[in-house]
Amino acid sequence: MKGIHANIEEIKNEITLLPPEEFARLRKWVDEYDAGLWDKQMAQVKVFYDRTGNTLTVWFANPQDEYVSEETGDEVILMKDKSGRVIGFEKLNFTAGADQMRVAFETVTA
């Protein structure tokens, strides 16, 4: 491999040459790294409930990165960035059943 400037094809080729125990170590590291990124992203989730407009808006990324919105049906609108990645959603006609709305986040590992 050519160091830090290797392209994805070179990296893939190197991975295929790994012995099984080294591949297992790499896979474990990638899973842990990915989980850390997910945790970091979820720490930045923003939830807004508009009691007057009856909407629940959830942002997974910076709302200023919104480029396009797409209505999916079922009164849900997806907000996407320039690359088409979903960065949030809005649920229309949402009403909280109690005086307080409680939101809990849980991460699930496969």
C-alpha positions in Angstrom: 0.0 0.0 0.0 1.2 3.5 -0.8 0.7 5.1 2.6 -1.9 7.7 3.3 -2.6 8.5 -0.3 -3.8 5.0 -1.3 -7.1 4.9 -3.2 -10.0 2.7 -2.2 -9.1 0.0 -4.7 -5.6 -0.3 -3.3 -7.0 -0.6 0.2 -9.5 -3.2 -0.9 -6.8 -5.2 -2.5 -4.6 -5.1 0.6 -7.6 -6.2 2.8 -8.1 -9.3 0.6 -4.5 -10.3 1.4 -4.9 -10.1 5.2 -4.8 -13.4 7.1 -8.1 -14.2 8.8 -7.1 -13.2 12.3 -5.8 -9.8 11.0 -9.0 -9.3 9.0 -11.0 -10.0 12.2 -9.0 -7.3 14.0 -9.6 -4.9 11.2 -13.3 -5.6 11.1 -13.6 -5.1 14.9 -11.8 -1.7 14.6 -14.0 -0.6 11.7 -17.1 -1.5 13.6 -15.9 0.4 16.7 -14.9 3.4 14.6 -18.3 3.4 12.9 -20.2 3.1 16.2 -18.2 6.1 17.5 -19.1 8.2 14.5 -22.8 7.2 15.0 -22.6 8.2 18.7 -21.1 11.5 17.7 -23.8 12.2 15.1 -26.6 11.2 17.5 -25.2 13.5 20.1 -26.0 16.4 17.7 -29.7 15.4 17.1 -32.1 18.3 17.4 -35.8 17.7 18.1 -38.4 20.5 17.8 -42.1 20.2 18.6 -44.3 22.9 17.3 -47.5 22.6 19.3 -49.3 25.3 17.3 -48.4 23.9 13.9 -48.6 20.3 15.1 -45.2 19.3 13.6 -42.3 17.3 15.0 -39.0 18.2 13.3 -35.9 16.1 13.9 -32.4 17.1 12.5 -29.5 14.7 12.4 -27.2 17.3 11.0 -27.0 21.1 10.6 -30.4 22.4 9.4 -28.5 25.1 7.4 -27.3 22.2 5.1 -30.8 21.6 3.9 -30.9 21.7 0.1 -34.1 20.0 -0.9 -37.2 18.6 0.8 -39.1 15.5 -0.3 -42.6 14.5 0.8 -42.8 10.8 1.3 -46.5 10.4 2.0 -47.8 9.5 5.4 -47.4 13.2 6.3 -43.6 12.9 6.5 -41.2 15.3 4.8 -37.5 14.4 4.4 -34.9 17.1 4.4 -31.8 16.4 2.4 -28.4 18.0 1.8 -26.8 18.6 -1.6 -25.5 15.0 -1.8 -29.0 13.7 -1.2 -28.3 12.4 2.3 -31.2 12.7 4.7 -30.3 15.1 7.4 -33.7 15.5 9.0 -37.4 14.8 8.8 -40.7 16.5 9.7 -43.8 14.7 10.8 -46.9 16.7 10.0 -50.1 16.7 12.1 -48.1 15.4 15.1 -49.6 15.9 18.6 -48.1 15.0 21.9 -50.5 13.0 24.1 -49.4 14.6 27.4 -48.4 18.0 28.7 -44.8 17.0 28.3 -43.3 15.1 25.4 -40.4 12.8 26.4 -37.9 11.8 23.8 -35.5 8.9 24.3 -32.7 7.8 22.0 -31.3 4.3 21.9 -28.5 2.9 19.8 -28.8 -0.7 18.7 -25.9 -2.8 17.6 -26.4 -5.5 15.0 
